[in-house]
Each structure stands twice: as structure tokens, then as C-alpha cells.
């Protein structure tokens, strides 16, 4: 954290040494996302499927205003974990009510999954924050993530985690302080 130039240098070296390694690709996509290199991520990884790269691409298309592509990539993940009726309902919501409404529905589905099986609070917060909806719910999920030691929590201070809707909120800042993390920087 807070050494982006060093991370970028090491990421470039890792990609030179092992460019087809999925772990290296995933970590490099996050390094590029933290730098705001959205077009570079798309050019390198658009045809690669890895869950972390997929979430990096979702954010890239979102930041570039291609909400259709962002939604399609998220739906690829949704299709892996939900039944056809849930997938169809989300798709219909997107078509009738748009991006934010569909992301809100996905967030609710993720929350229900969290109650029934394994879904991290940071995963759910990511969905709401990316669509810039439900800031109170994002904060509640981050507080829960802190309480249960969600393994995604150390990354909430990174620019790669789309938390612009809560970055100035005192509760978010307090979570960072409790975790001894530096203040998060805006993606904007």
C-alpha cells in the first residue's frame, strides 16, 4: 500500500517473467486498476477469464462509461452461482430499470447468499459501491467485514476497490484507522 510505483515496476517484471500465469495476471490487473490504467487492463486481459481480472474489467468498463459491458461481465459471475430464474430476473431488471437497479438486485442476492452460505461482506459492498448506490449499506458491510475478519478488508484503502461513495465518511475513515491502513484515495 502507498508504493504504487514500486508495485507497477514489480508487476511489469512479473509479467515479463511469467506472462501466462493467472495469478500474476490477476495481481497485475489490480496494480493497473490502482493506477487508473483502465484501457491498458482491457487491452491486456479482455479475453482472459479469472475472477479477479473479471472484477477489474467490470470496474474498467464502469469507469469508462460502458455500463452494458460492465453488467455483462458481472452477469458472467452471477450465472456461475445463481439459478436461471434469478439470472433472468436480474437481466429483466437491467433491461427495464437500468444498471443501478440491476446492481442493487445483485447486491440483495449476494446478501441472501451470505446468510445461507459463503459470500464475503466486501464482495457485496463492491457491488453497491461500484454502482454508487446504498452508501449506508456499503458502510454496514465494511463494518461487518471488519468484525468477522473478512480477507478482503486490507484492500479497502486501495484505489482499486471502488469506494468513492464512502471515502469521506467518518465511519469509513474509522475502519481504516482501526486496521492501521492509510486513507483511501478516490478513483476519480
C-alpha positions as CSV (number, residue, x, y, z in Angstrom):
1,X,0.0,0.0,0.0
2,X,1.1,3.5,-0.9
3,X,4.0,2.3,-3.0
4,X,2.3,2.2,-6.4
5,X,5.4,2.9,-8.5
6,X,7.2,0.0,-6.9
7,X,4.2,-2.2,-7.3
8,X,4.0,-1.2,-11.0
9,X,7.7,-1.9,-11.6
10,X,7.4,-5.3,-9.9
11,X,4.2,-6.1,-11.7
12,X,5.9,-5.4,-15.1
13,X,8.8,-7.6,-14.1
14,X,6.5,-10.4,-13.1
15,X,4.5,-10.1,-16.4
16,X,7.8,-10.3,-18.3
17,X,8.9,-13.4,-16.5
18,X,5.6,-15.3,-16.4
19,X,3.0,-13.6,-18.7
20,X,0.6,-16.5,-18.8
21,X,0.5,-17.2,-15.1
22,X,-3.1,-16.4,-14.0
23,X,-2.1,-15.2,-10.5
24,X,0.5,-12.8,-12.0
25,X,-2.1,-11.5,-14.5
26,X,-4.7,-11.0,-11.7
27,X,-2.3,-9.1,-9.4
28,X,-1.1,-7.0,-12.3
29,X,-4.7,-6.1,-13.3
30,X,-5.2,-4.8,-9.7
31,X,-1.9,-2.8,-9.9
32,X,-3.1,-1.3,-13.2
33,X,-6.5,-0.6,-11.7
34,X,-5.0,1.1,-8.8
35,X,-3.1,3.4,-11.3
36,X,-6.3,4.1,-13.2
37,X,-5.0,2.4,-16.4
38,X,-8.4,1.1,-17.4
39,X,-7.7,0.9,-21.2
40,X,-4.5,-1.0,-20.5
41,X,-6.3,-3.6,-18.5
42,X,-8.9,-4.0,-21.2
43,X,-6.2,-4.4,-23.9
44,X,-4.2,-7.0,-21.9
45,X,-7.0,-9.0,-20.3
46,X,-10.3,-8.7,-22.1
47,X,-10.1,-12.3,-23.4
48,X,-8.8,-13.8,-20.1
49,X,-11.1,-15.2,-17.6
50,X,-10.1,-15.1,-14.0
51,X,-12.4,-13.9,-11.2
52,X,-10.1,-11.1,-10.0
53,X,-9.4,-10.0,-13.6
54,X,-13.1,-10.1,-14.3
55,X,-13.8,-7.8,-11.4
56,X,-11.0,-5.5,-12.6
57,X,-12.6,-5.4,-16.0
58,X,-16.1,-4.7,-14.5
59,X,-14.6,-1.6,-12.9
60,X,-12.8,-0.5,-16.0
61,X,-15.8,-0.6,-18.2
62,X,-17.8,1.1,-15.5
63,X,-15.3,3.9,-15.2
64,X,-15.2,4.3,-19.0
65,X,-19.0,4.6,-19.1
66,X,-19.6,1.2,-20.8
67,X,-22.2,0.0,-18.3
68,X,-23.5,-2.6,-20.7
69,X,-20.1,-4.4,-20.9
70,X,-19.6,-3.9,-17.1
71,X,-23.0,-5.5,-16.5
72,X,-22.4,-8.4,-18.9
73,X,-19.1,-9.3,-17.1
74,X,-20.8,-9.2,-13.7
75,X,-23.5,-11.4,-15.1
76,X,-20.9,-14.0,-16.1
77,X,-20.1,-14.3,-12.4
78,X,-23.8,-14.2,-11.4
79,X,-24.5,-17.1,-13.8
80,X,-21.9,-19.3,-12.0
81,X,-23.6,-19.0,-8.6
82,X,-27.3,-18.5,-9.2
83,X,-30.2,-20.4,-10.8
84,X,-31.7,-19.5,-14.1
85,X,-34.8,-17.7,-12.6
86,X,-32.5,-15.4,-10.5
87,X,-30.3,-14.7,-13.5
88,X,-33.4,-13.9,-15.7
89,X,-34.9,-11.7,-13.1
90,X,-31.7,-9.6,-12.8
91,X,-31.4,-9.4,-16.6
92,X,-35.1,-8.2,-16.8
93,X,-34.4,-5.6,-14.1
94,X,-31.4,-4.3,-16.1
95,X,-33.4,-4.1,-19.3
96,X,-36.4,-2.4,-17.7
97,X,-34.8,-0.2,-14.9
98,X,-31.1,0.1,-15.8
99,X,-27.7,-0.5,-14.3
100,X,-28.1,0.7,-10.8
101,X,-31.4,-1.2,-10.3
102,X,-29.8,-4.4,-11.6
103,X,-26.7,-3.9,-9.3
104,X,-29.0,-3.3,-6.4
105,X,-30.8,-6.6,-7.1
106,X,-27.4,-8.4,-7.4
107,X,-26.4,-6.9,-4.1
108,X,-29.6,-8.2,-2.5
109,X,-28.9,-11.7,-4.0
110,X,-25.4,-11.6,-2.7
111,X,-26.6,-10.6,0.8
112,X,-29.1,-13.5,0.8
113,X,-26.3,-15.9,-0.3
114,X,-24.1,-14.5,2.6
115,X,-26.9,-15.5,5.0
116,X,-27.2,-19.0,3.5
117,X,-23.6,-19.9,2.6
118,X,-20.3,-18.2,1.8
119,X,-20.2,-14.7,0.5
120,X,-17.9,-12.1,1.9
121,X,-19.2,-8.7,3.0
122,X,-16.6,-6.9,0.9
123,X,-17.9,-8.8,-2.2
124,X,-21.4,-7.4,-1.5
125,X,-20.1,-3.9,-0.7
126,X,-18.2,-4.0,-4.0
127,X,-21.4,-4.4,-6.0
128,X,-23.2,-1.5,-4.3
129,X,-20.2,0.8,-4.3
130,X,-19.5,0.2,-8.0
131,X,-23.0,1.3,-8.9
132,X,-22.7,4.1,-6.4
133,X,-25.8,3.1,-4.6
134,X,-26.6,2.3,-0.9
135,X,-23.7,4.1,0.9
136,X,-25.2,3.2,4.3
137,X,-25.3,-0.4,3.3
138,X,-21.7,-0.3,2.0
139,X,-20.5,1.1,5.3
140,X,-22.5,-1.5,7.3
141,X,-21.0,-4.3,5.2
142,X,-17.5,-2.9,5.7
143,X,-18.1,-2.7,9.5
144,X,-19.3,-6.3,9.3
145,X,-16.2,-7.3,7.3
146,X,-14.0,-5.8,10.0
147,X,-15.8,-7.6,12.7
148,X,-15.5,-11.0,11.0
149,X,-12.0,-10.5,9.7
150,X,-13.1,-10.6,6.0
151,X,-9.9,-11.3,4.0
152,X,-10.9,-8.5,1.5
153,X,-10.7,-5.8,4.2
154,X,-7.0,-4.9,3.8
155,X,-7.8,-3.8,0.3
156,X,-10.4,-1.3,1.1
157,X,-7.8,1.5,1.2
158,X,-6.7,0.8,-2.3
159,X,-7.9,2.8,-5.2
160,X,-8.7,-0.5,-6.9
161,X,-11.6,-1.0,-4.5
162,X,-14.4,1.3,-5.8
163,X,-15.4,3.0,-2.5
164,X,-15.7,6.6,-3.7
165,X,-19.2,6.9,-2.3
166,X,-17.9,6.4,1.3
167,X,-14.3,7.5,1.2
168,X,-15.0,10.8,3.1
169,X,-17.4,9.2,5.6
170,X,-16.1,9.3,9.2
171,X,-17.1,5.6,9.7
172,X,-15.0,4.5,6.7
173,X,-12.1,6.6,8.0
174,X,-12.5,5.0,11.4
175,X,-12.4,1.5,9.9
176,X,-9.2,2.4,8.2
177,X,-7.7,3.7,11.5
178,X,-8.7,0.5,13.3
179,X,-6.9,-1.5,10.6
180,X,-3.9,0.8,10.7
181,X,-4.4,1.5,7.0
182,X,-3.7,4.8,5.2
183,X,-6.6,6.9,4.0
184,X,-8.1,5.6,0.8
185,X,-7.7,7.6,-2.4
186,X,-10.5,8.3,-4.8
187,X,-10.7,6.6,-8.2
188,X,-11.9,9.9,-9.7
